[in-house]
Amino acid sequence: MHEQLQPMTTTPARALRGALSVPGDKSISHRSIMLGSLANGTTRITNFLRGDDNYATMAAFRAMGVAIDDDGQAVTVHGVGLHGLHEPDNVLDCGNSGTTIRLMTGLLAGQHFFSVLTGDQYLRKRPMKRVTEPLAHMGARIAGRGNGTLAPLAISGSLLAGIPYLSPIASAQVKSALMLAGLYAEGVTSITEPTLSRDHSERMFRYFGANLETSGTTVTVRGGQELQGGDICVPGDISSAAFLLVAALTVPGSELLIRNVGVNPTRTGVIDILQAMGGDILLQDQREVSGEPVADLLVRSSRLKGIEIGGDVVPRAIDEFPAICVAAALAEGTTILRDARELRVKETDRIAAMAANLRMIGAGLIEETEDGMILQGVESLSGGTVTSFGDHRIAMALSVAALAGRAPVVVDDVSCVATSFPGFFELLAQVAVR
């Protein structure tokens, strides 16, 4: 997918100033296509994230007979109902998207046809057992490399039975895959997590008219429920906003207003962490849009301090840790990150990737641990050349690190940034005072 390397040089900024919006939330954009396709009637989606990952989801449903129009203003999904999908005539390519392949595995397990899911070189290395194993307990028939633990995955649709599942990890992808399978299963499917992962699926299931029960960290889905399409306005992605938050906090004299950001409490761990480090972040005009909480974020440069990060806040900030690592590298004192083993199986090993890259640009002492790292902050970072490992969040984090540095940073390949934040560098250029 990212065959041609696209290097990018980012130079230090004197300040970041202005008001801006970030692209629509990636997680919510995926789910709006999926549930809109399975619903009766039409779903009209505004502020849809037009990134590579979401296009992969869109292409998969088009390949199964769903008409999806995009006029540039809105994406309109003409739902086919719960049992209206057709067998695709080719392999479904999920690109770099873990959400697409894992959620689709659950959804396709209960269909009446055969399908194959694959992805790019990075996705084919990511663990799939976390969804294929519980789905097998529901009666799914899934074959794949590594005994069904790696893509490509071949799915022979079958009759599923609801199960109670105790998940060993807090993962919205696992939970959502089983919830989608649960719609096709006989009886009741319940998923219990060790701590609550993001709840976009629960909110959207309800928004589309499904009856769900939630209690603590358990969600229960009854099979056979019909969904009804509707209008969805996707809030700005807090994972994308995180890079701008860290940039504004670490570049002296900065003040940014980031409008229309999703502030779902299962996703605001990054705000809690940055505020605990001393970050000046205010939530303004809090409101609800399409079943999701939204606010405008006002952020001003701050003197950050190292803290200990662990426990329940980690799953609520799991995608934002590359950005948080940059904040920690520029904070006074020591930051300790633990309970974040999940970072080792993202698009790349994000613990190893951030530790190696931050060392390249003059960060303080960094000690990797099995489930995190210990980071000694420095006053400012030097420049250098770093590698993104084809990971969009690593590429953006290192570009943000350059803004508060003393010299330019060259990221070897930023083509991957289109995965989640098309227009990222143009937006940075708009607000950077040089």
Secondary structure as UniProt FT lines:
FT   STRAND          8..10
FT   STRAND          15..21
FT   HELIX           26..38
FT   STRAND          42..46
FT   HELIX           52..63
FT   TURN            64..65
FT   STRAND          67..70
FT   STRAND          74..78
FT   TURN            82..83
FT   STRAND          92..93
FT   TURN            95..96
FT   HELIX           98..109
FT   STRAND          114..118
FT   TURN            121..122
FT   HELIX           123..125
FT   HELIX           129..137
FT   TURN            138..139
FT   STRAND          141..144
FT   HELIX           145..148
FT   STRAND          150..156
FT   STRAND          160..161
FT   STRAND          164..166
FT   HELIX           172..184
FT   STRAND          185..186
FT   STRAND          188..192
FT   HELIX           200..207
FT   TURN            208..209
FT   STRAND          212..215
FT   TURN            216..217
FT   STRAND          218..222
FT   TURN            223..224
FT   STRAND          231..233
FT   HELIX           238..250
FT   TURN            252..253
FT   STRAND          255..262
FT   TURN            265..268
FT   HELIX           269..276
FT   TURN            277..278
FT   STRAND          280..289
FT   TURN            290..291
FT   STRAND          292..300
FT   STRAND          308..309
FT   HELIX           311..313
FT   HELIX           315..320
FT   HELIX           321..329
FT   STRAND          334..337
FT   HELIX           341..345
FT   HELIX           350..360
FT   TURN            361..362
FT   STRAND          366..369
FT   TURN            370..371
FT   STRAND          372..376
FT   STRAND          384..386
FT   TURN            389..390
FT   HELIX           392..403
FT   STRAND          409..411
FT   HELIX           415..419
FT   TURN            422..423
FT   HELIX           424..431
FT   STRAND          432..433
//
